[in-house]
Amino acid sequence: MNYGEFGGQYVPQELKEKLNEIEREFTKAKNDEKFVKEYLHYLKQYVGRPTSLYYAKNLTKYANGAKIYLKREDLNHTGAHKINNAIGQILLAKRMNKKHIIAETGAGQHGVATATACSLFNIKCTIFMGKEDIRRQRVNVDKMKLLGAEVHEVTKGKGTLKDAVDEAFEYLLNHQDVFYLIGSAVGPSPYPEMVKNFQKIIGEEAKKQIIEQEGKLPKAIVACVGGGSNSIGLFSDFIKEKDVEIYGVEAAGKGLNTKQHASAIYNNKIGILHGMKTYIMQDEKGNIEEAYSISAGLDYPGIGPEHAYLKSIERVKYDSITDKEAVEAFKLLCQLEGIIPALESSHAIAYAIKIAKNYKNNEIIIVNLSGRGDKDIETINIY
């Protein structure tokens, strides 16, 4: 599937055949009432959906502007939005009689979610994770192993998310029985559309909940963007609402004027990465540049193709938040609301605080709190 000029399948023919098989089965499954019913059953009874939409009264008072609501994806089983997609793709893999699941992970949340779902359905699980991310996210590595997954350490490159994706695709090419469970809205078609389909529950719930609580739609919605699964999940049901302003927040790292950031949009170059055409971080010779963020889940040198399209048509405004601003927001939410957010989510919190004054006191901002921050405590302590 293409999104304007973005998306596509820029992969070897052998991989295209595997992808087309997945697309055929996904198309059937999403229109299969029995499949959808089973998926929603696990989201309710196992994951714990719907997650709450919480009015952050103290944060709102601090920001001194619009009312800030938090979509509490941190309350899901495994502590993040990733489980929504993991359950959906595992059910699809079972439908296709696949016996071995592989996945990539950066912050470890997708790895934990995949390992959890594989344990639930008794399927072999291998997680590809960069050596640097293994160092940063040791707690999640230990969780994956406890859940029965094999964690494959990727030593190539910088040892972060891009390198884990590279090695997972290479493994997929060479193994017939494998189903690659991609965690973000990236990669060749049909993965971006498939991940969006299993994450759109976030936006559907948030819209229904805010109308129930406030009797109207929000004025703005905000979510962090690495590859972009939590954000496209929130955005999906609001894109058609022209009066709702949408903000995607990338990682500015140590500053956009440095080489240490992860803002593909700021880089403003279109290229091919992991089988998709999108905005990527590349040098003048077309080589992929290393991305950097204090948050492992945003440490990716590209952006999902639908995000690239939404940027190109100016439906979504993409901006960025630095490490320093994210850490400050992390601590602030802990102290004001008693909620420990993931560092990824802290980028969105920081941005919501920044823009709140642009809105009236009776207007609403919804922030996707994509995950909890247990995994980030050590990083925060040494920052």
Phi, psi and omega per residue, in radians:
M1 nan 2.426 3.078
N2 -1.881 2.631 3.013
Y3 -2.054 1.594 -2.973
G4 1.082 -2.212 3.121
E5 -1.477 -0.053 -3.025
F6 -1.752 2.825 3.109
G7 1.722 -2.397 3.094
G8 1.502 -2.982 -3.140
Q9 -2.312 1.512 3.139
Y10 -1.690 1.283 -3.038
V11 -2.472 2.873 3.064
P12 -1.071 2.704 -3.092
Q13 -0.982 -0.699 -3.129
E14 -1.036 -0.693 3.118
L15 -1.280 -0.605 3.091
K16 -0.998 -0.698 -3.130
E17 -1.099 -0.713 3.097
K18 -1.154 -0.729 -3.129
L19 -1.146 -0.699 3.141
N20 -1.168 -0.583 3.058
E21 -1.118 -0.782 3.106
I22 -1.078 -0.752 -3.117
E23 -1.093 -0.743 3.121
R24 -1.058 -0.785 -3.117
E25 -1.224 -0.638 3.111
F26 -1.124 -0.761 3.130
T27 -1.045 -0.736 3.090
K28 -1.149 -0.795 -3.049
A29 -1.110 -0.784 -3.063
K30 -1.192 -0.300 3.078
N31 -1.803 0.129 -3.133
D32 -1.695 1.973 -3.070
E33 -1.009 -0.652 -3.140
K34 -1.153 -0.750 3.120
F35 -1.101 -0.829 -3.116
V36 -1.095 -0.714 3.133
K37 -1.095 -0.737 3.115
E38 -1.135 -0.750 3.105
Y39 -1.014 -0.869 -3.119
L40 -1.162 -0.545 3.069
H41 -1.044 -0.835 -3.122
Y42 -1.197 -0.602 3.099
L43 -1.096 -0.690 -3.114
K44 -1.371 -0.887 -2.977
Q45 -1.496 -0.418 -3.079
Y46 -1.924 -0.803 -3.106
V47 -1.365 -0.641 3.128
G48 1.792 0.387 3.119
R49 -1.399 2.710 0.059
P50 -1.355 2.563 3.010
T51 -1.369 2.708 -3.069
S52 -1.336 2.702 2.950
L53 -1.908 1.878 -2.916
Y54 -1.830 2.229 3.042
Y55 -1.355 1.943 -3.106
A56 -1.490 1.442 -3.023
K57 -1.075 -0.791 -3.095
N58 -1.219 -0.688 3.083
L59 -1.140 -0.677 3.103
T60 -1.060 -0.789 3.129
K61 -1.085 -0.729 3.122
Y62 -1.088 -0.782 -3.073
A63 -1.265 -0.445 3.032
N64 1.034 0.908 3.115
G65 -2.785 -2.248 -3.135
A66 -1.087 2.756 3.028
K67 -1.258 2.269 -3.105
I68 -1.848 2.129 3.048
Y69 -1.896 2.521 3.118
L70 -1.986 2.169 3.020
K71 -1.465 1.948 -2.867
R72 -1.491 1.181 3.068
E73 -1.202 -0.263 3.070
D74 -1.165 -0.286 -3.122
L75 -1.507 -0.124 3.068
N76 -1.086 2.697 2.933
H77 -0.984 2.322 -3.039
T78 1.421 -0.102 2.920
G79 1.512 0.273 3.107
A80 -2.828 3.051 3.124
H81 -1.214 -0.304 -2.989
K82 -1.022 -0.517 -3.089
I83 -1.128 -0.502 3.116
N84 -0.980 -0.855 -3.103
N85 -1.294 -0.670 -3.118
A86 -1.069 -0.775 3.114
I87 -1.080 -0.793 -3.128
G88 -1.059 -0.824 -3.104
Q89 -1.264 -0.565 3.070
I90 -1.100 -0.746 3.111
L91 -1.105 -0.634 3.075
L92 -1.166 -0.756 3.123
A93 -1.068 -0.726 3.096
K94 -1.084 -0.722 3.109
R95 -1.034 -0.559 -3.127
M96 -1.608 0.085 3.121
N97 1.067 0.586 3.074
K98 -1.403 2.457 -3.028
K99 -1.893 -0.093 -3.065
H100 -2.500 2.135 3.116
I101 -1.800 2.319 2.961
I102 -2.088 2.677 3.118
A103 -2.668 2.776 3.020
E104 -1.862 2.748 3.034
T105 -2.688 2.608 3.092
G106 -1.948 -1.220 3.112
A107 -1.248 -0.265 3.130
G108 1.689 -0.233 -3.088
Q109 -1.174 -0.712 3.095
H110 -1.198 -0.644 3.091
G111 -1.088 -0.770 3.119
V112 -1.140 -0.749 3.138
A113 -1.089 -0.742 3.138
T114 -1.162 -0.788 3.115
A115 -1.070 -0.651 3.111
T116 -1.105 -0.856 -3.120
A117 -1.150 -0.654 3.099
C118 -1.133 -0.676 3.081
S119 -1.108 -0.782 -3.139
L120 -1.013 -0.718 -3.062
F121 -1.815 0.163 3.043
N122 0.992 0.922 3.127
I123 -2.103 2.421 3.105
K124 -1.027 2.426 -3.026
C125 -2.358 2.250 3.031
T126 -2.206 2.201 -3.129
I127 -1.917 2.194 3.075
F128 -1.648 2.167 -3.062
M129 -2.514 2.299 -3.123
G130 -1.135 2.611 -3.096
K131 -1.044 -0.631 -3.141
E132 -1.204 -0.709 3.117
D133 -1.216 -0.589 3.045
I134 -1.053 -0.700 3.112
R135 -1.142 -0.752 -3.063
R136 -1.315 -0.473 -2.982
Q137 -2.154 0.819 -3.047
R138 -1.004 -0.658 -3.131
V139 -1.045 -0.775 -3.138
N140 -1.207 -0.576 3.066
V141 -1.071 -0.797 3.128
D142 -1.088 -0.662 3.105
K143 -1.097 -0.795 -3.129
M144 -1.031 -0.742 -3.140
K145 -1.173 -0.701 3.091
L146 -1.069 -0.566 -3.132
L147 -1.404 -0.043 3.049
G148 1.733 0.100 -3.137
A149 -1.472 2.630 2.942
E150 -1.571 2.193 3.102
V151 -1.739 1.979 -3.105
H152 -1.633 1.971 -3.113
E153 -1.330 2.179 3.130
V154 -1.713 2.061 -3.056
T155 -1.785 -0.116 -3.135
K156 -1.251 2.705 3.059
G157 1.044 -2.438 -3.121
K158 -1.459 -0.189 -3.121
G159 1.289 0.694 3.112
T160 -2.183 -2.806 -2.945
L161 -1.058 -0.766 3.140
K162 -0.980 -0.777 -3.097
D163 -1.170 -0.616 3.099
A164 -1.147 -0.713 3.110
V165 -1.129 -0.777 3.112
D166 -0.924 -0.862 -3.050
E167 -1.254 -0.576 3.098
A168 -1.147 -0.733 3.100
F169 -1.118 -0.694 3.108
E170 -1.074 -0.729 3.124
Y171 -1.132 -0.724 3.140
L172 -1.033 -0.720 -3.135
L173 -1.065 -0.556 -3.000
N174 -1.766 0.062 -3.109
H175 -2.360 2.144 -2.998
Q176 -1.329 -0.598 -2.986
D177 -1.539 0.118 -2.973
V178 -1.615 2.496 2.955
F179 -2.009 2.129 -3.141
Y180 -1.573 1.996 -3.107
L181 -1.681 1.558 -3.121
I182 -1.283 2.403 -3.011
G183 -1.628 -0.348 -3.108
S184 -2.035 2.985 -3.087
A185 -1.454 0.938 -3.073
V186 -2.269 3.100 3.081
G187 1.625 -3.099 -3.135
P188 -1.268 2.707 3.036
S189 -1.013 2.398 0.287
P190 -1.762 0.255 -3.003
Y191 -1.052 -0.818 -3.123
P192 -1.027 -0.725 3.141
E193 -1.227 -0.647 -3.124
M194 -1.162 -0.805 3.131
V195 -1.111 -0.730 3.086
K196 -1.027 -0.747 -3.127
N197 -1.039 -0.662 -3.117
F198 -1.518 -0.131 3.082
Q199 -1.894 -0.164 -3.081
K200 -1.133 -0.253 3.060
I201 -0.985 -0.516 -3.138
I202 -1.093 -0.908 -3.124
G203 -1.201 -0.645 3.128
E204 -1.084 -0.791 3.115
E205 -1.144 -0.793 -3.068
A206 -1.059 -0.717 3.138
K207 -1.122 -0.823 3.136
K208 -1.084 -0.745 -3.080
Q209 -1.186 -0.703 -3.093
I210 -1.233 -0.567 3.080
I211 -1.199 -0.685 3.096
E212 -1.126 -0.687 -3.038
Q213 -1.509 -0.610 -3.038
E214 -2.075 -0.228 3.138
G215 1.324 0.230 -3.133
K216 -2.798 2.934 3.107
L217 -1.384 2.764 3.054
P218 -1.213 2.796 3.042
K219 -1.439 -0.506 -3.130
A220 -2.612 2.671 2.997
I221 -2.264 2.586 -3.029
V222 -2.406 2.393 3.043
A223 -2.646 2.641 3.081
C224 -1.332 2.726 -3.106
V225 -2.361 2.038 2.922
G226 -1.835 -1.585 2.889
G227 -1.388 -0.741 2.943
G228 2.090 0.562 -3.112
S229 -1.369 -0.776 -3.129
N230 -1.155 -0.640 -3.103
S231 -1.242 -0.802 3.137
I232 -1.167 -0.501 3.061
G233 -1.108 -0.764 3.095
L234 -1.249 -0.779 -3.037
F235 -1.143 -0.551 -2.897
S236 -0.854 -0.794 -3.049
D237 -1.544 -0.030 -3.136
F238 -1.917 -0.207 -3.084
I239 -0.979 -0.676 -3.108
K240 -1.346 -0.201 3.141
E241 -1.523 1.639 -2.965
K242 -1.116 -0.384 -3.134
D243 -1.502 -0.069 3.105
V244 -1.688 2.097 3.107
E245 -1.448 2.421 -3.034
I246 -2.120 2.297 -3.116
Y247 -2.183 2.212 3.015
G248 -1.889 2.279 -2.994
V249 -2.012 1.972 3.085
E250 -1.555 3.064 -3.129
A251 -1.655 2.062 3.091
A252 -1.504 -0.063 3.062
G253 0.973 -2.185 3.138
K254 -1.587 0.152 3.088
G255 2.277 2.426 -3.141
L256 -1.174 -0.327 3.112
N257 -1.491 0.041 3.085
T258 -1.900 3.089 3.053
K259 -1.577 0.074 -3.056
Q260 -1.923 1.327 3.061
H261 -2.644 3.100 -3.112
A262 -2.360 0.703 -3.097
S263 -1.784 1.667 3.122
A264 -1.190 -0.595 3.122
I265 -1.130 -0.781 3.116
Y266 -1.079 -0.679 3.138
N267 -1.059 -0.589 2.978
N268 1.030 0.686 3.079
K269 -2.185 2.368 -3.124
I270 -1.750 2.336 -3.135
G271 -2.814 -2.920 -3.109
I272 -1.913 2.253 3.103
L273 -2.561 2.258 3.090
H274 0.853 0.773 3.017
G275 1.390 0.152 -3.119
M276 -2.263 2.682 3.001
K277 -1.714 2.171 -3.053
T278 -2.869 -3.064 2.989
Y279 -1.329 2.254 -3.141
I280 -2.407 2.850 3.060
M281 -1.593 1.923 3.139
Q282 -2.497 2.699 3.136
D283 -1.523 -3.062 -3.072
E284 -1.116 -0.393 -3.140
K285 -1.602 0.004 3.122
G286 1.554 0.089 3.119
N287 -1.358 2.449 3.118
I288 -1.178 2.230 3.105
E289 -1.504 2.675 3.111
E290 -1.271 2.298 3.048
A291 -1.561 2.687 3.088
Y292 -2.452 2.381 2.941
S293 -2.731 2.611 3.034
I294 -1.109 -0.437 3.127
S295 -1.694 2.056 -3.051
A296 -1.058 -0.522 -3.113
G297 -1.298 -0.258 3.106
L298 -1.837 0.017 -3.040
D299 -1.457 1.154 -3.041
Y300 -2.411 2.330 -3.017
P301 -1.492 0.417 3.126
G302 -2.628 -3.006 -3.139
I303 -2.547 2.617 -3.134
G304 -1.002 2.549 -3.048
P305 -1.106 -0.538 3.089
E306 -1.218 -0.594 3.044
H307 -1.105 -0.724 3.108
A308 -1.033 -0.731 3.128
Y309 -1.155 -0.791 -3.138
L310 -1.092 -0.549 3.054
K311 -1.220 -0.745 -3.066
S312 -1.151 -0.544 3.114
I313 -1.663 0.058 3.065
E314 1.097 0.510 3.050
R315 -1.386 -0.567 3.113
V316 -2.048 2.420 3.016
K317 -1.651 2.166 3.118
Y318 -1.846 2.284 -3.127
D319 -2.406 -2.975 -3.105
S320 -2.567 2.805 -3.131
I321 -2.294 2.423 -3.113
T322 -1.388 2.902 3.021
D323 -0.920 -0.841 -3.068
K324 -1.038 -0.798 -3.140
E325 -1.141 -0.670 -3.138
A326 -1.163 -0.745 3.126
V327 -1.118 -0.716 3.108
E328 -1.077 -0.734 3.135
A329 -1.189 -0.655 3.075
F330 -0.966 -0.920 -3.105
K331 -1.159 -0.651 -3.115
L332 -1.113 -0.785 -3.127
L333 -1.160 -0.641 3.066
C334 -1.006 -0.830 -3.004
Q335 -1.395 -0.544 -3.097
L336 -1.556 -0.613 -3.014
E337 -2.103 -0.088 -3.102
G338 1.187 0.499 3.136
I339 -2.117 2.207 3.102
I340 -1.695 1.853 -3.060
P341 -1.568 2.732 2.976
A342 -1.114 2.658 3.087
L343 -1.067 -0.584 3.075
E344 -1.033 -0.924 -3.125
S345 -1.081 -0.512 -3.122
S346 -1.097 -0.476 3.058
H347 -1.106 -0.723 3.121
A348 -1.215 -0.692 3.087
I349 -1.045 -0.824 -3.140
A350 -1.029 -0.710 -3.111
Y351 -1.227 -0.662 3.106
A352 -1.088 -0.714 3.082
I353 -1.063 -0.716 -3.099
K354 -1.122 -0.683 -3.057
I355 -1.667 -0.147 -3.044
A356 -0.973 -0.641 -3.105
K357 -1.212 -0.232 3.110
N358 -1.361 -0.117 -3.068
Y359 -2.094 2.800 3.119
K360 -1.304 2.808 -3.088
N361 -1.134 -0.406 3.141
N362 -1.680 0.071 3.084
E363 -1.633 2.854 -2.931
I364 -2.192 2.418 2.960
I365 -2.069 2.252 3.006
I366 -1.807 2.231 3.097
V367 -1.954 2.311 3.068
N368 -1.453 1.911 3.059
L369 -1.485 1.516 -2.879
S370 -1.209 -0.360 -3.138
G371 -2.943 2.937 3.136
R372 -1.645 2.847 -2.941
G373 -1.851 0.318 3.103
D374 -0.894 -0.746 -3.072
K375 -1.143 -0.299 -3.024
D376 -1.817 -0.007 -3.057
I377 -1.010 -0.788 -3.123
E378 -1.088 -0.739 3.111
T379 -1.058 -0.773 3.137
I380 -1.104 -0.708 -3.092
N381 -1.145 -0.523 -3.116
I382 -1.758 0.012 -3.102
Y383 -1.163 nan nan
